[in-house]
Amino acid sequence: MSGSGSFEDFEVWKRSKTIAVEICIVLRDCHDYGFRDQITRSAVSVRPT
């Protein structure tokens, strides 16, 4: 891959950030705290590698 762009320029990074925010909003009132924590951590764990 050529260029000096940042991983933040990748479309997949932008979309994953949007999805993570949406997941946090949807699960805000979820009372199953273990489930909510696991899904939230998974949503924000997208790595640029």
PDB file of N, CA, C and O in Angstrom, chain B, residues numbered from 101:
ATOM      1  N   MET B 101       0.845  -1.168   0.000  1.00  0.00           N
ATOM      2  CA  MET B 101       0.000   0.000   0.000  1.00  0.00           C
ATOM      3  C   MET B 101       0.891   1.232   0.000  1.00  0.00           C
ATOM      4  O   MET B 101       1.833   1.330   0.787  1.00  0.00           O
ATOM      5  N   SER B 102       0.598   2.133  -0.854  1.00  0.00           N
ATOM      6  CA  SER B 102       1.427   3.331  -0.945  1.00  0.00           C
ATOM      7  C   SER B 102       0.689   4.530  -0.372  1.00  0.00           C
ATOM      8  O   SER B 102      -0.523   4.494  -0.160  1.00  0.00           O
ATOM      9  N   GLY B 103       1.433   5.574  -0.132  1.00  0.00           N
ATOM     10  CA  GLY B 103       0.833   6.795   0.390  1.00  0.00           C
ATOM     11  C   GLY B 103       1.183   6.998   1.850  1.00  0.00           C
ATOM     12  O   GLY B 103       1.665   6.094   2.532  1.00  0.00           O
ATOM     13  N   SER B 104       0.929   8.189   2.298  1.00  0.00           N
ATOM     14  CA  SER B 104       1.257   8.503   3.684  1.00  0.00           C
ATOM     15  C   SER B 104       0.004   8.832   4.488  1.00  0.00           C
ATOM     16  O   SER B 104       0.060   9.578   5.465  1.00  0.00           O
ATOM     17  N   GLY B 105      -1.121   8.270   4.067  1.00  0.00           N
ATOM     18  CA  GLY B 105      -2.374   8.542   4.759  1.00  0.00           C
ATOM     19  C   GLY B 105      -2.430   7.866   6.116  1.00  0.00           C
ATOM     20  O   GLY B 105      -1.677   6.936   6.401  1.00  0.00           O
ATOM     21  N   SER B 106      -3.315   8.342   6.923  1.00  0.00           N
ATOM     22  CA  SER B 106      -3.519   7.799   8.257  1.00  0.00           C
ATOM     23  C   SER B 106      -4.596   6.712   8.204  1.00  0.00           C
ATOM     24  O   SER B 106      -5.424   6.689   7.294  1.00  0.00           O
ATOM     25  N   PHE B 107      -4.570   5.817   9.189  1.00  0.00           N
ATOM     26  CA  PHE B 107      -5.612   4.796   9.255  1.00  0.00           C
ATOM     27  C   PHE B 107      -6.981   5.451   9.429  1.00  0.00           C
ATOM     28  O   PHE B 107      -8.001   4.861   9.073  1.00  0.00           O
ATOM     29  N   GLU B 108      -7.006   6.657   9.971  1.00  0.00           N
ATOM     30  CA  GLU B 108      -8.266   7.361  10.159  1.00  0.00           C
ATOM     31  C   GLU B 108      -8.895   7.798   8.839  1.00  0.00           C
ATOM     32  O   GLU B 108     -10.049   8.225   8.808  1.00  0.00           O
ATOM     33  N   ASP B 109      -8.133   7.691   7.747  1.00  0.00           N
ATOM     34  CA  ASP B 109      -8.658   8.021   6.428  1.00  0.00           C
ATOM     35  C   ASP B 109      -9.399   6.845   5.792  1.00  0.00           C
ATOM     36  O   ASP B 109     -10.121   7.034   4.813  1.00  0.00           O
ATOM     37  N   PHE B 110      -9.232   5.640   6.330  1.00  0.00           N
ATOM     38  CA  PHE B 110      -9.881   4.463   5.766  1.00  0.00           C
ATOM     39  C   PHE B 110     -11.382   4.511   6.031  1.00  0.00           C
ATOM     40  O   PHE B 110     -11.827   4.858   7.125  1.00  0.00           O
ATOM     41  N   GLU B 111     -12.141   4.158   5.019  1.00  0.00           N
ATOM     42  CA  GLU B 111     -13.599   4.145   5.145  1.00  0.00           C
ATOM     43  C   GLU B 111     -14.048   3.173   6.238  1.00  0.00           C
ATOM     44  O   GLU B 111     -14.991   3.462   6.974  1.00  0.00           O
ATOM     45  N   VAL B 112     -13.387   2.038   6.343  1.00  0.00           N
ATOM     46  CA  VAL B 112     -13.762   1.047   7.359  1.00  0.00           C
ATOM     47  C   VAL B 112     -13.582   1.618   8.763  1.00  0.00           C
ATOM     48  O   VAL B 112     -14.376   1.312   9.652  1.00  0.00           O
ATOM     49  N   TRP B 113     -12.569   2.430   8.979  1.00  0.00           N
ATOM     50  CA  TRP B 113     -12.347   3.058  10.286  1.00  0.00           C
ATOM     51  C   TRP B 113     -13.480   4.042  10.598  1.00  0.00           C
ATOM     52  O   TRP B 113     -14.002   4.068  11.713  1.00  0.00           O
ATOM     53  N   LYS B 114     -13.846   4.841   9.613  1.00  0.00           N
ATOM     54  CA  LYS B 114     -14.913   5.822   9.810  1.00  0.00           C
ATOM     55  C   LYS B 114     -16.239   5.129  10.125  1.00  0.00           C
ATOM     56  O   LYS B 114     -16.975   5.550  11.017  1.00  0.00           O
ATOM     57  N   ARG B 115     -16.530   4.070   9.385  1.00  0.00           N
ATOM     58  CA  ARG B 115     -17.789   3.354   9.598  1.00  0.00           C
ATOM     59  C   ARG B 115     -17.808   2.641  10.942  1.00  0.00           C
ATOM     60  O   ARG B 115     -18.834   2.617  11.621  1.00  0.00           O
ATOM     61  N   SER B 116     -16.672   2.059  11.328  1.00  0.00           N
ATOM     62  CA  SER B 116     -16.629   1.342  12.603  1.00  0.00           C
ATOM     63  C   SER B 116     -16.836   2.294  13.770  1.00  0.00           C
ATOM     64  O   SER B 116     -17.453   1.931  14.771  1.00  0.00           O
ATOM     65  N   LYS B 117     -16.325   3.503  13.646  1.00  0.00           N
ATOM     66  CA  LYS B 117     -16.513   4.514  14.684  1.00  0.00           C
ATOM     67  C   LYS B 117     -17.991   4.883  14.811  1.00  0.00           C
ATOM     68  O   LYS B 117     -18.517   5.006  15.918  1.00  0.00           O
ATOM     69  N   THR B 118     -18.649   5.056  13.675  1.00  0.00           N
ATOM     70  CA  THR B 118     -20.074   5.381  13.663  1.00  0.00           C
ATOM     71  C   THR B 118     -20.891   4.248  14.274  1.00  0.00           C
ATOM     72  O   THR B 118     -21.798   4.490  15.069  1.00  0.00           O
ATOM     73  N   ILE B 119     -20.571   3.023  13.906  1.00  0.00           N
ATOM     74  CA  ILE B 119     -21.296   1.863  14.427  1.00  0.00           C
ATOM     75  C   ILE B 119     -21.087   1.730  15.930  1.00  0.00           C
ATOM     76  O   ILE B 119     -22.030   1.424  16.661  1.00  0.00           O
ATOM     77  N   ALA B 120     -19.865   1.956  16.397  1.00  0.00           N
ATOM     78  CA  ALA B 120     -19.580   1.868  17.829  1.00  0.00           C
ATOM     79  C   ALA B 120     -20.415   2.874  18.615  1.00  0.00           C
ATOM     80  O   ALA B 120     -20.940   2.548  19.680  1.00  0.00           O
ATOM     81  N   VAL B 121     -20.539   4.072  18.107  1.00  0.00           N
ATOM     82  CA  VAL B 121     -21.355   5.096  18.778  1.00  0.00           C
ATOM     83  C   VAL B 121     -22.818   4.665  18.797  1.00  0.00           C
ATOM     84  O   VAL B 121     -23.495   4.807  19.816  1.00  0.00           O
ATOM     85  N   GLU B 122     -23.306   4.145  17.682  1.00  0.00           N
ATOM     86  CA  GLU B 122     -24.700   3.698  17.608  1.00  0.00           C
ATOM     87  C   GLU B 122     -24.964   2.561  18.592  1.00  0.00           C
ATOM     88  O   GLU B 122     -26.009   2.533  19.243  1.00  0.00           O
ATOM     89  N   ILE B 123     -24.029   1.630  18.703  1.00  0.00           N
ATOM     90  CA  ILE B 123     -24.175   0.514  19.641  1.00  0.00           C
ATOM     91  C   ILE B 123     -24.238   1.033  21.071  1.00  0.00           C
ATOM     92  O   ILE B 123     -25.064   0.577  21.862  1.00  0.00           O
ATOM     93  N   CYS B 124     -23.381   1.972  21.403  1.00  0.00           N
ATOM     94  CA  CYS B 124     -23.391   2.545  22.755  1.00  0.00           C
ATOM     95  C   CYS B 124     -24.724   3.221  23.061  1.00  0.00           C
ATOM     96  O   CYS B 124     -25.234   3.121  24.177  1.00  0.00           O
ATOM     97  N   ILE B 125     -25.280   3.900  22.079  1.00  0.00           N
ATOM     98  CA  ILE B 125     -26.571   4.571  22.272  1.00  0.00           C
ATOM     99  C   ILE B 125     -27.686   3.548  22.455  1.00  0.00           C
ATOM    100  O   ILE B 125     -28.514   3.688  23.355  1.00  0.00           O
ATOM    101  N   VAL B 126     -27.712   2.526  21.613  1.00  0.00           N
ATOM    102  CA  VAL B 126     -28.765   1.507  21.679  1.00  0.00           C
ATOM    103  C   VAL B 126     -28.715   0.749  23.005  1.00  0.00           C
ATOM    104  O   VAL B 126     -29.757   0.438  23.582  1.00  0.00           O
ATOM    105  N   LEU B 127     -27.517   0.454  23.484  1.00  0.00           N
ATOM    106  CA  LEU B 127     -27.376  -0.348  24.702  1.00  0.00           C
ATOM    107  C   LEU B 127     -27.334   0.487  25.980  1.00  0.00           C
ATOM    108  O   LEU B 127     -27.144  -0.062  27.066  1.00  0.00           O
ATOM    109  N   ARG B 128     -27.504   1.774  25.871  1.00  0.00           N
ATOM    110  CA  ARG B 128     -27.416   2.670  27.028  1.00  0.00           C
ATOM    111  C   ARG B 128     -28.332   2.231  28.173  1.00  0.00           C
ATOM    112  O   ARG B 128     -27.940   2.303  29.338  1.00  0.00           O
ATOM    113  N   ASP B 129     -29.535   1.782  27.857  1.00  0.00           N
ATOM    114  CA  ASP B 129     -30.505   1.407  28.889  1.00  0.00           C
ATOM    115  C   ASP B 129     -30.564  -0.091  29.152  1.00  0.00           C
ATOM    116  O   ASP B 129     -31.455  -0.555  29.863  1.00  0.00           O
ATOM    117  N   CYS B 130     -29.640  -0.848  28.596  1.00  0.00           N
ATOM    118  CA  CYS B 130     -29.609  -2.298  28.795  1.00  0.00           C
ATOM    119  C   CYS B 130     -29.186  -2.604  30.237  1.00  0.00           C
ATOM    120  O   CYS B 130     -28.160  -2.113  30.706  1.00  0.00           O
ATOM    121  N   HIS B 131     -29.974  -3.409  30.925  1.00  0.00           N
ATOM    122  CA  HIS B 131     -29.680  -3.730  32.323  1.00  0.00           C
ATOM    123  C   HIS B 131     -28.851  -5.000  32.475  1.00  0.00           C
ATOM    124  O   HIS B 131     -28.456  -5.349  33.587  1.00  0.00           O
ATOM    125  N   ASP B 132     -28.587  -5.685  31.384  1.00  0.00           N
ATOM    126  CA  ASP B 132     -27.680  -6.840  31.419  1.00  0.00           C
ATOM    127  C   ASP B 132     -26.273  -6.278  31.242  1.00  0.00           C
ATOM    128  O   ASP B 132     -25.746  -6.216  30.132  1.00  0.00           O
ATOM    129  N   TYR B 133     -25.678  -5.871  32.360  1.00  0.00           N
ATOM    130  CA  TYR B 133     -24.430  -5.119  32.317  1.00  0.00           C
ATOM    131  C   TYR B 133     -23.265  -5.910  31.728  1.00  0.00           C
ATOM    132  O   TYR B 133     -22.404  -5.335  31.062  1.00  0.00           O
ATOM    133  N   GLY B 134     -23.229  -7.212  31.963  1.00  0.00           N
ATOM    134  CA  GLY B 134     -22.173  -8.040  31.381  1.00  0.00           C
ATOM    135  C   GLY B 134     -22.261  -8.068  29.867  1.00  0.00           C
ATOM    136  O   GLY B 134     -21.256  -7.911  29.173  1.00  0.00           O
ATOM    137  N   PHE B 135     -23.475  -8.270  29.358  1.00  0.00           N
ATOM    138  CA  PHE B 135     -23.700  -8.269  27.911  1.00  0.00           C
ATOM    139  C   PHE B 135     -23.347  -6.916  27.317  1.00  0.00           C
ATOM    140  O   PHE B 135     -22.626  -6.829  26.324  1.00  0.00           O
ATOM    141  N   ARG B 136     -23.868  -5.855  27.941  1.00  0.00           N
ATOM    142  CA  ARG B 136     -23.615  -4.502  27.446  1.00  0.00           C
ATOM    143  C   ARG B 136     -22.120  -4.197  27.423  1.00  0.00           C
ATOM    144  O   ARG B 136     -21.619  -3.626  26.455  1.00  0.00           O
ATOM    145  N   ASP B 137     -21.413  -4.570  28.474  1.00  0.00           N
ATOM    146  CA  ASP B 137     -19.981  -4.305  28.548  1.00  0.00           C
ATOM    147  C   ASP B 137     -19.222  -5.056  27.460  1.00  0.00           C
ATOM    148  O   ASP B 137     -18.343  -4.493  26.807  1.00  0.00           O
ATOM    149  N   GLN B 138     -19.566  -6.335  27.266  1.00  0.00           N
ATOM    150  CA  GLN B 138     -18.868  -7.141  26.260  1.00  0.00           C
ATOM    151  C   GLN B 138     -19.112  -6.607  24.851  1.00  0.00           C
ATOM    152  O   GLN B 138     -18.170  -6.482  24.067  1.00  0.00           O
ATOM    153  N   ILE B 139     -20.345  -6.297  24.526  1.00  0.00           N
ATOM    154  CA  ILE B 139     -20.666  -5.800  23.186  1.00  0.00           C
ATOM    155  C   ILE B 139     -20.038  -4.431  22.953  1.00  0.00           C
ATOM    156  O   ILE B 139     -19.523  -4.160  21.868  1.00  0.00           O
ATOM    157  N   THR B 140     -20.078  -3.572  23.961  1.00  0.00           N
ATOM    158  CA  THR B 140     -19.480  -2.243  23.831  1.00  0.00           C
ATOM    159  C   THR B 140     -17.972  -2.342  23.631  1.00  0.00           C
ATOM    160  O   THR B 140     -17.415  -1.662  22.769  1.00  0.00           O
ATOM    161  N   ARG B 141     -17.310  -3.181  24.418  1.00  0.00           N
ATOM    162  CA  ARG B 141     -15.862  -3.347  24.258  1.00  0.00           C
ATOM    163  C   ARG B 141     -15.517  -3.913  22.886  1.00  0.00           C
ATOM    164  O   ARG B 141     -14.524  -3.511  22.280  1.00  0.00           O
ATOM    165  N   SER B 142     -16.328  -4.839  22.394  1.00  0.00           N
ATOM    166  CA  SER B 142     -16.086  -5.398  21.061  1.00  0.00           C
ATOM    167  C   SER B 142     -16.265  -4.340  19.978  1.00  0.00           C
ATOM    168  O   SER B 142     -15.503  -4.291  19.013  1.00  0.00           O
ATOM    169  N   ALA B 143     -17.258  -3.512  20.144  1.00  0.00           N
ATOM    170  CA  ALA B 143     -17.547  -2.485  19.139  1.00  0.00           C
ATOM    171  C   ALA B 143     -16.427  -1.462  19.021  1.00  0.00           C
ATOM    172  O   ALA B 143     -16.146  -0.979  17.924  1.00  0.00           O
ATOM    173  N   VAL B 144     -15.790  -1.130  20.124  1.00  0.00           N
ATOM    174  CA  VAL B 144     -14.742  -0.107  20.085  1.00  0.00           C
ATOM    175  C   VAL B 144     -13.348  -0.693  19.877  1.00  0.00           C
ATOM    176  O   VAL B 144     -12.360   0.041  19.882  1.00  0.00           O
ATOM    177  N   SER B 145     -13.264  -2.003  19.695  1.00  0.00           N
ATOM    178  CA  SER B 145     -11.951  -2.639  19.590  1.00  0.00           C
ATOM    179  C   SER B 145     -11.429  -2.768  18.163  1.00  0.00           C
ATOM    180  O   SER B 145     -10.428  -3.449  17.944  1.00  0.00           O
ATOM    181  N   VAL B 146     -12.067  -2.146  17.204  1.00  0.00           N
ATOM    182  CA  VAL B 146     -11.608  -2.213  15.816  1.00  0.00           C
ATOM    183  C   VAL B 146     -10.224  -1.592  15.728  1.00  0.00           C
ATOM    184  O   VAL B 146     -10.018  -0.446  16.129  1.00  0.00           O
ATOM    185  N   ARG B 147      -9.292  -2.345  15.207  1.00  0.00           N
ATOM    186  CA  ARG B 147      -7.902  -1.896  15.104  1.00  0.00           C
ATOM    187  C   ARG B 147      -7.559  -1.595  13.653  1.00  0.00           C
ATOM    188  O   ARG B 147      -8.097  -2.230  12.746  1.00  0.00           O
ATOM    189  N   PRO B 148      -6.689  -0.653  13.429  1.00  0.00           N
ATOM    190  CA  PRO B 148      -6.310  -0.290  12.061  1.00  0.00           C
ATOM    191  C   PRO B 148      -5.228  -1.182  11.472  1.00  0.00           C
ATOM    192  O   PRO B 148      -4.530  -0.763  10.548  1.00  0.00           O
ATOM    193  N   THR B 149      -5.068  -2.390  11.975  1.00  0.00           N
ATOM    194  CA  THR B 149      -4.004  -3.262  11.457  1.00  0.00           C
ATOM    195  C   THR B 149      -4.542  -4.327  10.556  1.00  0.00           C
ATOM    196  O   THR B 149      -3.778  -5.141  10.039  1.00  0.00           O
TER     197      THR B 149
END
